[in-house]
């Protein structure tokens, strides 16, 4: 047995006071005159012995009662092992992820966790050492604090988007003990123990560390989440219809019917479709979007679902382009038919340059570069086109009639394209279109049977190169238009020159205009419309030439304000946030006071799945390396239970009972053995 407050035992010395009083107590006698004293001598001797015995018994009862009270104040406890010490080291992890907003019978899970943590801390002494840890991993939470500070930290905890695996939490707790040079201690994990993040691995826990798991169970709840959303078309143009595809999941065990969705565009709400979801079902749906003005747009998809609400909205930020820059490189005369076709599309901006006056630095500013009937491609031009594909710039190649395999060798080698050979001036007709490709999949409501296909009076053959997708074929089965994946772009290679006198593709408006429109859009260069906060996202941002002239002073303004870390990489800015963003939403990016654009952040949907490990599952997973506590007996009872498992059984209340019994004994002695 040991004592939590052994200093109180010094009070046992005070027991000498009633002993001294008893020994030196002189009773004052009242004189009574009696005629014959001899007759009383025998009676006086008998009552004196009886009174002395009575006084000794009363004194003993009082001494035992006072001793019991003093020992009770010292809080005696049974020692569980010989190495136990009076000072305890406790690290308490409180799960503050969004799932802790779920309801239990005593209220929200987070409030329950705070109450349990408070009870555990208050049941320990002022001399014990504490660490309070949450998913936020704040620096102040990763050090040893006093009891008073620990209680204050517990009170300040709020739910948030941060998610940590339990293995990382345990590693942080052990590291805190090691940094403080503490030998051993107890780790408390208070959580709902969701299966998505509870990767309990007790093999790395050193000896001397006791692991205590306190599972909290929520009332069975349904939870509907918006898991993701994106635009159906990779390119957004104002004035043209588009669709937002979103995915919903029913995480509960009950069917949900007529779930209404809402789309907000720049603060204006529009009704979306109503969705029916069976238990455990996930389903995608679409909302039609048509944005009237160019520029940056704020979109939010919402549903109404209680009590877990963090996943009831999904934020998107996008920019509708006012125009798309198309660059044509030619030799000789400017291609008039190509210019007319580009000018026919309102959102396209035409630029044309002779190949000998090309400005390589401007390639990345264009969506599409067209090589129009060039007889030769220099190695320098080939290298710059390769860099443009790395930036997602599309490339459409019409080789000139005087081109050869040698003159196009630099382009073929750099991009991995097939070699052009065997130019023939024999008339040929395209006999097949690939209607399954995205170029023409939504151009025609049904596949036409009498569509007029292009005719050519000069064409090359292809040899070698990367695997290609055939978009058009001649009647003899040879390729007319191929598509290749190169870096982040698509490269289109025609077997025939663009010259209308050789190739009448430009005269077939129902084929050429959709082709020109579609090849300008890179499906892989889709802007990242949103970012997952749990993945510590790196956001890349295009670097405008004027911004690179001076030092960047970037800031994000929105639900919170912060300054991200940034670095310039090529012609892009890479933004790092390092868990700075605590609230999902749409943020404005500024360079000093100059607005640059919008960035949307969404909370991780890992917390949307409310399935948790049961106490029996946790005990099976951890074996004898952890103690799984039951919370059915209340907070105070749990605190006493967890403390007794570490320190031993508390015995102070037994001594309180002993003191009461001895006081009762004293009272009985005074009543029964009356002085004579």
C-alpha positions in Angstrom: 0.0 0.0 0.0 1.1 3.5 -0.8 -0.3 7.0 -0.2 -1.1 9.7 -2.8 -0.6 12.4 -0.2 1.8 11.0 2.4 2.3 14.4 4.0 -1.0 14.1 5.8 0.4 11.2 7.9 2.4 13.8 9.9 -0.9 14.7 11.5 -0.8 11.4 13.4 1.6 13.1 15.8 -1.4 15.2 16.9 -2.8 12.0 18.5 -0.5 12.7 21.4 -2.7 15.6 22.4 -5.8 13.6 23.6 -3.4 11.1 25.3 -1.7 13.8 27.3 -5.1 15.3 28.2 -6.3 11.9 29.3 -3.2 11.2 31.5 -3.1 14.6 33.1 -6.8 15.2 33.5 -7.6 15.9 37.2 -11.2 15.6 38.1 -12.5 18.2 40.4 -14.6 16.8 43.3 -17.4 18.5 45.0 -17.4 18.3 48.7 -20.4 16.5 50.2 -20.5 16.2 54.0 -21.4 12.7 55.1 -21.7 11.5 58.7 -19.8 8.2 58.2 -17.1 8.0 55.4 -16.1 4.5 56.3 -19.3 3.1 54.9 -18.5 4.5 51.3 -14.9 3.2 51.0 -15.8 -0.1 49.3 -18.2 1.6 46.8 -15.6 4.2 45.8 -12.9 1.6 45.0 -15.3 -0.4 42.8 -16.5 2.6 40.7 -13.0 4.0 40.3 -11.8 0.9 38.5 -14.9 0.8 36.3 -14.5 4.5 35.3 -10.8 4.0 34.4 -11.7 1.1 32.0 -14.5 3.2 30.5 -12.2 6.2 29.9 -9.6 4.0 28.3 -12.1 2.5 25.9 -13.4 5.9 24.9 -9.9 7.2 24.4 -9.0 4.2 22.2 -12.2 4.7 20.1 -11.4 8.4 19.6 -7.7 7.7 18.7 -8.8 5.1 16.1 -11.4 7.4 14.6 -9.0 10.3 14.3 -6.3 8.0 12.9 -8.7 6.7 10.3 -9.6 10.2 9.2 -5.9 11.2 8.9 -5.1 8.1 6.8 -8.2 8.7 4.6 -6.9 12.2 3.8 -3.5 10.7 2.8 -5.5 8.5 0.2 -4.1 5.1 0.6 -4.0 2.9 -2.5 -3.0 -0.7 -3.2 0.2 -0.8 -5.2 -0.2 -2.8 -8.4 3.6 -3.4 -8.9 6.8 -2.6 -7.2 7.8 0.0 -9.8 4.7 2.2 -9.4 5.5 5.7 -8.3 3.5 8.5 -6.8 3.8 10.7 -9.8 1.9 9.6 -12.9 2.5 10.5 -16.6 -0.7 10.7 -18.7 -1.1 11.5 -22.4 -4.8 11.8 -23.3 -5.8 11.9 -27.0 -9.2 13.3 -27.7 -10.6 12.6 -31.2 -11.9 15.9 -32.6 -12.6 14.9 -36.1 -16.0 15.7 -37.7 -17.4 12.3 -36.9 -17.4 13.4 -33.2 -20.3 15.7 -34.0 -22.5 12.6 -34.0 -25.0 12.2 -31.1 -24.7 9.8 -28.2 -27.2 9.3 -25.4 -25.4 12.0 -23.4 -25.1 14.5 -26.2 -22.4 15.0 -28.9 -19.5 12.6 -28.8 -17.0 15.4 -28.5 -18.7 16.8 -25.4 -18.7 13.3 -24.0 -15.0 12.9 -24.7 -14.2 16.2 -23.0 -16.2 15.2 -20.0 -14.4 11.9 -19.7 -11.0 13.5 -20.2 -11.8 16.1 -17.6 -12.8 13.4 -15.1 -9.6 11.4 -15.7 -7.4 14.6 -15.2 -9.3 15.7 -12.1 -8.9 12.2 -10.5 -5.2 12.7 -10.5 -3.0 14.8 -8.3 -1.6 18.2 -8.9 1.9 16.7 -9.1 1.1 14.4 -12.0 2.2 15.3 -15.5 -0.2 15.5 -18.5 -0.3 15.8 -22.3 -3.5 16.7 -24.2 -3.4 15.7 -27.8 -5.9 16.2 -30.7 -5.9 15.6 -34.5 -4.7 19.1 -35.0 -1.3 18.2 -33.5 -0.8 21.8 -32.3 2.7 22.5 -30.9 1.3 23.4 -27.5 -0.4 20.0 -27.3 2.9 18.1 -27.9 4.4 19.0 -24.5 3.9 18.1 -20.9 1.7 20.5 -19.0 0.3 20.9 -15.5 -3.1 19.7 -14.4 -4.6 23.2 -14.6 -3.3 23.7 -18.2 -4.6 20.2 -19.2 -8.1 21.1 -18.0 -8.0 24.3 -20.0 -6.8 22.6 -23.1 -9.6 20.1 -22.9 -12.2 22.8 -22.6 -10.9 24.6 -25.7 -11.1 21.6 -28.1 -13.5 21.9 -31.1 -14.2 19.6 -34.0 -12.4 20.2 -37.2 -11.3 18.7 -40.6 -8.0 17.2 -39.4 -7.7 13.4 -39.5 -4.8 11.4 -38.0 -4.4 7.7 -37.9 -4.1 6.2 -34.4 -0.7 4.8 -35.2 0.6 8.4 -35.7 -1.2 9.6 -32.6 0.4 6.9 -30.4 3.8 7.7 -31.9 3.3 11.4 -31.0 2.4 10.4 -27.4 5.4 8.2 -27.0 7.6 10.9 -28.5 6.3 13.4 -26.0 7.3 11.2 -23.1 10.7 10.6 -24.6 11.3 14.3 -25.2 10.4 15.0 -21.6 12.6 12.1 -20.4 9.7 10.4 -18.6 10.0 6.7 -17.9 6.7 5.0 -18.7 3.2 6.3 -18.5 -0.3 5.8 -19.6 -1.8 6.6 -23.0 -5.5 7.3 -23.2 -7.3 7.3 -26.5 -10.8 8.7 -26.4 -12.5 8.2 -29.8 -15.3 6.7 -31.7 -12.6 4.5 -33.4 -13.8 4.8 -36.9 -12.6 1.9 -39.1 -11.3 4.3 -41.7 -8.6 5.7 -39.4 -8.2 3.2 -36.5 -5.1 1.4 -37.6 -4.1 0.1 -34.2 -0.6 -1.4 -34.1 0.5 -2.1 -30.5 3.7 -3.8 -31.5 5.8 -0.6 -31.4 4.6 0.4 -27.9 7.6 0.1 -25.6 7.5 -1.6 -22.2 6.4 0.6 -19.4 3.7 2.3 -21.5 0.1 1.4 -20.7 -2.5 1.8 -23.4 -6.1 2.6 -22.5 -8.8 2.7 -25.1 -12.1 4.5 -24.3 -14.5 3.9 -27.2 -17.6 6.2 -27.6 -20.6 4.9 -29.4 -23.0 7.1 -31.2 -26.7 6.5 -31.6 -27.3 4.8 -34.9 -27.6 7.6 -37.5 -28.0 7.9 -41.2 -25.4 10.1 -43.0 -25.6 11.3 -46.5 -22.5 12.8 -48.0 -21.5 14.6 -51.2 -18.3 12.7 -52.0 -17.1 14.5 -55.2 -18.1 16.9 -58.0 -16.7 17.9 -61.3 -17.6 19.5 -64.6 -18.6 17.1 -67.4 -16.7 19.2 -69.9 -13.0 19.9 -69.3 -13.4 23.5 -70.6 -15.9 26.1 -69.4 -17.1 28.7 -71.8 -19.5 31.4 -70.7 -22.8 31.3 -72.5 -22.5 27.6 -73.3 -24.4 24.9 -71.3 -22.4 22.5 -69.1 -23.1 20.0 -66.4 -21.8 19.4 -63.0 -21.5 15.7 -62.1 -21.7 15.0 -58.3 -21.7 11.7 -56.3 -23.8 11.0 -53.3 -23.5 8.2 -50.8 -25.9 6.9 -48.2 -23.7 5.8 -45.3 -26.5 4.7 -43.0 -28.7 1.6 -42.7 -32.0 3.3 -43.8 -33.3 4.2 -47.2 -33.5 7.9 -48.0 -36.1 9.3 -50.4 -36.6 12.6 -52.1 -33.3 14.1 -51.0 -33.2 17.6 -52.5 -30.1 19.1 -53.9 -29.2 22.8 -54.4 -26.6 24.4 -56.6 -25.4 27.9 -55.7 -23.6 29.9 -58.4 -22.0 33.1 -57.1 -24.5 33.3 -54.2 -27.6 32.6 -56.3 -29.4 29.3 -55.5 -30.8 27.0 -58.1 -32.8 23.8 -57.4 -31.1 20.6 -58.3 -32.6 17.1 -58.8 -34.2 15.0 -56.0 -32.4 11.8 -55.3 -33.5 8.5 -53.8 -30.8 6.4 -52.1 -31.1 3.0 -50.6 -29.1 2.1 -47.5 -25.4 1.7 -48.4 -26.0 3.0 -52.0 -23.9 5.5 -53.9 -25.2 7.3 -56.9 -24.0 10.0 -59.3 -26.3 12.7 -60.8 -25.9 15.9 -62.8 -27.0 19.5 -62.5 -27.2 21.7 -65.6 -25.1 24.8 -65.4 -25.0 27.8 -67.7 -22.8 30.8 -66.7 -23.5 34.0 -68.4 -20.4 36.0 -67.5 -16.7 35.1 -68.0 -14.3 35.1 -65.1 -14.0 33.3 -61.8 -17.1 31.5 -60.5 -18.1 30.2 -57.1 -20.2 27.0 -57.0 -21.5 25.1 -54.0 -23.6 21.9 -54.1 -25.7 21.4 -51.0 -28.0 18.9 -49.3 -29.6 18.9 -45.9 -28.7 16.0 -43.6 -28.4 15.8 -39.8 -26.5 15.6 -37.4 -23.2 15.2 -39.3 -23.2 18.2 -41.6 -19.6 18.8 -42.7 -20.1 16.6 -45.8 -23.4 18.2 -46.8 -21.8 20.7 -49.2 -19.1 20.6 -51.8 -17.2 23.6 -53.0 -16.0 24.3 -56.6 -14.1 27.2 -58.0 -13.6 27.6 -61.7 -12.9 30.1 -64.4 -14.9 30.5 -67.5 -12.6 31.6 -70.3 -13.6 34.6 -72.4 -11.5 33.3 -75.3 -9.2 30.5 -76.4 -6.0 31.4 -78.1 -5.2 29.4 -81.2 -1.8 29.7 -82.8 -1.1 28.7 -86.4 2.5 28.4 -87.7 2.8 28.5 -91.4 5.2 29.2 -94.3 4.3 31.2 -97.3 0.7 32.5 -97.3 -1.5 32.5 -94.2 -4.0 29.7 -94.2 -7.2 31.6 -95.0 -9.6 28.6 -94.5 -8.2 27.9 -91.1 -8.5 31.5 -90.1 -12.1 31.5 -91.3 -12.9 28.4 -89.3 -11.3 29.7 -86.1 -13.1 33.0 -86.5 -16.4 31.3 -86.8 -16.1 30.1 -83.2 -16.9 33.2 -81.0 -14.7 32.0 -78.0 -11.6 31.5 -80.1 -8.9 34.1 -80.7 -6.8 33.7 -83.9 -3.1 34.2 -84.0 -0.9 33.3 -86.9 2.9 33.6 -87.4 5.3 32.6 -90.1 7.5 29.8 -88.8 10.6 32.0 -89.2 9.2 34.7 -86.9 7.9 32.4 -84.2 8.1 33.4 -80.5 8.8 30.3 -78.5 8.1 31.9 -75.1 4.4 32.5 -76.1 3.6 28.8 -76.8 2.3 28.1 -73.3 -0.3 30.9 -73.5 -2.2 29.1 -76.3 -4.7 26.2 -76.1 -3.8 24.8 -79.5 -0.9 25.1 -81.9 -1.5 24.2 -85.5 1.5 23.4 -87.8 0.0 24.2 -91.1 1.8 22.7 -94.1 5.4 23.1 -92.9 7.9 21.4 -95.1 10.4 21.2 -92.3 10.5 21.3 -88.5 13.7 22.4 -86.9 15.1 20.8 -83.8 14.7 24.0 -81.8 11.0 24.2 -82.8 10.5 20.6 -81.9 12.0 21.1 -78.5 9.7 24.1 -77.8 6.7 22.1 -78.9 7.7 19.3 -76.6 7.8 21.8 -73.7 4.4 23.1 -74.7 2.9 19.6 -74.5 4.3 19.4 -70.9 2.1 22.5 -70.2 -0.9 20.8 -71.7 -1.0 22.7 -75.0 -2.7 20.7 -77.7 -0.9 20.2 -81.1 -2.4 19.6 -84.5 0.1 18.8 -87.3 -0.6 19.1 -91.1 2.7 18.2 -92.8 3.5 20.2 -96.0 3.4 18.4 -99.4 7.2 18.8 -99.7 7.9 17.3 -96.2 10.0 14.2 -95.8 10.9 11.7 -93.1 14.2 13.6 -92.6 12.7 17.0 -92.4 10.2 15.9 -89.8 12.7 13.7 -88.0 13.3 16.2 -85.1 9.6 16.3 -84.4 9.1 12.6 -84.6 12.1 11.9 -82.3 11.1 14.4 -79.6 7.4 13.6 -79.5 7.6 9.9 -80.4 5.4 10.4 -83.5 5.5 8.0 -86.4 7.7 8.8 -89.4 5.9 10.2 -92.5 6.9 8.3 -95.7 5.8 7.6 -99.2 3.9 10.8 -100.1 1.4 9.9 -102.9 -0.6 12.3 -105.1 -3.2 9.7 -105.9 -6.8 10.7 -105.0 -8.2 9.0 -101.9 -11.3 9.3 -99.8 -11.9 8.9 -96.1 -14.1 5.9 -95.5 -14.5 5.8 -91.7 -15.0 8.1 -88.7 -14.4 7.0 -85.2 -17.7 8.0 -83.6 -16.7 6.4 -80.3 -14.0 9.0 -79.8 -14.8 12.1 -77.8 -14.2 14.2 -80.9 -17.6 13.2 -82.4 -19.4 11.4 -79.6 -21.8 14.3 -78.9 -21.7 16.1 -82.2 -24.5 14.1 -83.9 -27.7 13.0 -82.2 -27.5 9.8 -84.2 -24.8 8.4 -86.5 -25.5 9.8 -90.0 -25.5 7.3 -92.9 -24.9 9.7 -95.7 -22.4 12.1 -94.3 -19.9 13.4 -96.8 -16.3 12.5 -95.9 -13.1 14.3 -96.9 -11.3 13.6 -100.1 -7.5 14.1 -100.5 -5.2 14.4 -103.5 -2.0 13.9 -101.6 -1.2 11.9 -98.5 1.6 10.3 -96.5 2.0 6.9 -94.9 2.9 6.4 -91.2 5.6 4.2 -89.9 6.4 3.3 -86.3 5.8 5.8 -83.4 3.7 5.6 -80.2 0.5 3.7 -80.0 -2.2 5.9 -81.6 -5.9 6.2 -81.8 -7.4 6.4 -85.2 -9.9 9.1 -85.7 -10.3 8.9 -89.5 -9.4 6.1 -91.9 -9.1 5.9 -95.7 -11.1 3.3 -97.6 -8.1 1.1 -97.9 -7.7 1.0 -94.2 -4.7 3.4 -93.9 -4.8 6.2 -91.3 -5.9 9.7 -92.2 -5.9 11.3 -88.7 -4.2 9.9 -85.7 -4.2 11.0 -82.0 -1.3 10.4 -79.5 -0.8 11.0 -75.8 2.3 13.1 -75.3 3.1 14.4 -71.8 0.0 16.3 -70.6 -1.4 17.0 -74.1 -2.8 15.3 -77.1 -1.1 15.5 -80.5 -3.1 15.1 -83.7 -1.3 14.1 -86.9 -2.9 14.3 -90.3 -1.7 12.2 -93.2 -2.6 14.9 -95.7 -1.6 18.6 -95.9 -4.1 21.3 -94.9 -4.1 23.0 -98.3 -7.8 23.0 -99.5 -6.5 22.2 -103.0 -5.1 18.9 -101.6 -7.4 18.2 -98.7 -11.0 19.3 -98.6 -11.5 18.6 -94.9 -11.7 22.4 -94.2 -14.7 22.6 -96.7 -16.7 20.0 -94.7 -18.0 22.3 -92.0 -20.0 19.7 -90.2 -16.8 17.7 -89.6 -14.1 20.4 -89.5 -15.6 22.9 -87.1 -16.4 20.2 -84.4 -12.9 18.8 -84.9 -11.2 22.2 -84.5 -13.4 22.9 -81.5 -12.7 19.6 -79.7 -9.0 19.4 -80.4 -8.5 22.8 -78.7 -9.7 21.3 -75.4 -7.4 19.1 -73.4 -9.3 16.7 -71.3 -6.3 16.0 -69.1 -5.5 19.7 -68.5 -8.7 20.0 -66.4 -8.3 22.6 -63.8 -8.3 21.2 -60.2 -11.7 22.7 -59.2 -11.3 21.6 -55.6 -8.7 20.2 -53.2 -9.0 17.7 -50.3 -7.8 19.3 -47.0 -6.7 15.9 -45.5 -4.1 15.4 -48.2 -2.1 18.6 -47.5 -2.6 19.7 -51.1 0.0 21.4 -53.3 -1.7 23.9 -55.5 0.0 24.9 -58.8 -0.9 28.3 -60.2 0.1 29.7 -63.6 2.8 32.4 -63.3 1.9 35.5 -65.3 5.0 37.3 -66.7 4.3 40.6 -64.8 4.0 38.7 -61.5 7.5 37.1 -61.9 9.2 40.5 -62.1 9.1 41.1 -58.3 8.8 39.2 -55.1 5.5 37.4 -54.6 3.6 38.3 -51.4 0.7 35.8 -51.6 -2.2 35.5 -49.2 -5.5 33.6 -49.0 -8.6 35.3 -47.9 -11.9 33.6 -47.2 -13.3 31.7 -44.2 -9.8 32.2 -42.8 -6.9 34.4 -43.8 -3.4 32.9 -44.1 -0.1 33.2 -46.0 0.9 30.1 -47.9 4.4 29.0 -48.6 5.2 29.4 -52.3 7.9 28.7 -54.8 8.3 29.4 -58.5 8.8 26.2 -60.5 9.2 27.0 -64.2 6.2 29.1 -65.3 4.1 28.0 -62.3 3.7 28.9 -58.7 3.5 26.0 -56.3 1.6 26.8 -53.1 2.0 24.7 -49.9 -0.3 25.1 -46.9 1.1 22.6 -44.3 -2.3 22.1 -42.5 -2.9 25.8 -42.2 -6.4 25.6 -43.6 -8.8 24.6 -40.9 -12.1 25.5 -42.6 -13.5 24.3 -46.0 -14.7 26.9 -48.4 -13.7 29.0 -51.4 -10.7 31.3 -50.9 -9.4 34.2 -52.8 -5.8 34.3 -53.8 -4.0 37.6 -53.7 -0.6 38.9 -54.6 -0.4 41.8 -52.3 -3.7 43.5 -53.1 -4.0 42.1 -56.7 -6.7 39.4 -57.1 -5.3 36.3 -58.8 -8.2 33.8 -58.6 -10.2 31.4 -56.5 -9.3 28.1 -54.8 -11.8 25.7 -53.3 -11.1 23.3 -50.4 -13.2 20.5 -49.2 -13.1 18.4 -46.0 -12.0 14.8 -46.5 -14.9 12.3 -46.8 -13.1 9.6 -44.8 -15.1 10.8 -41.8 -18.4 10.4 -43.7 -18.4 6.6 -43.1 -19.6 6.4 -39.5 -18.9 2.6 -39.1 -16.7 2.1 -36.0 -15.0 -0.7 -34.1 -16.9 -2.1 -31.2 -15.2 -2.6 -27.8 -14.9 -6.3 -28.4 -13.3 -5.7 -31.8 -10.8 -3.4 -30.2 -9.9 -5.9 -27.5 -9.4 -8.6 -30.1 -7.2 -6.3 -32.2 -5.0 -5.2 -29.3 -5.0 -8.4 -27.2 -3.3 -7.9 -23.8 -1.4 -4.8 -24.9 -4.3 -2.5 -24.2 -7.2 -2.1 -21.8 -10.6 -1.3 -23.4 -12.7 0.6 -20.9 -16.5 0.6 -20.6 -18.2 4.0 -20.4 -21.6 2.6 -19.2 -20.9 3.5 -15.5 -20.5 7.2 -16.0 -17.5 9.6 -16.3 -16.5 9.6 -12.6 -16.7 5.8 -12.3 -14.6 5.4 -15.5 -12.0 7.8 -14.2 -11.7 5.9 -10.9 -11.5 2.6 -12.8 -8.8 3.8 -15.2 -6.8 5.3 -12.3 -7.0 2.2 -10.2 -5.8 0.0 -13.0 -2.7 2.1 -13.2 -2.1 3.0 -9.6 -4.0 0.3 -7.7 -7.3 0.3 -5.7 -8.1 3.4 -3.7 -8.8 2.6 0.0 -9.6 6.0 1.4 -13.3 5.5 1.6 -12.7 2.3 3.8 -10.9 4.5 6.4 -13.8 6.9 6.3 -16.1 4.0 7.2 -13.7 3.0 9.9 -13.7 6.5 11.3 -17.5 6.6 11.3 -17.6 3.2 13.0 -15.2 4.2 15.8 -17.1 7.4 16.4 -20.3 5.3 16.7 -18.5 3.0 19.1 -17.4 6.0 21.2 -21.0 7.2 21.4 -22.2 3.8 22.5 -19.6 3.6 25.2 -20.6 6.9 26.5 -24.2 5.9 26.6 -23.8 2.4 28.0 -20.9 2.8 30.4 -22.1 5.8 32.3 -19.7 7.2 35.0 -20.4 6.1 38.5 
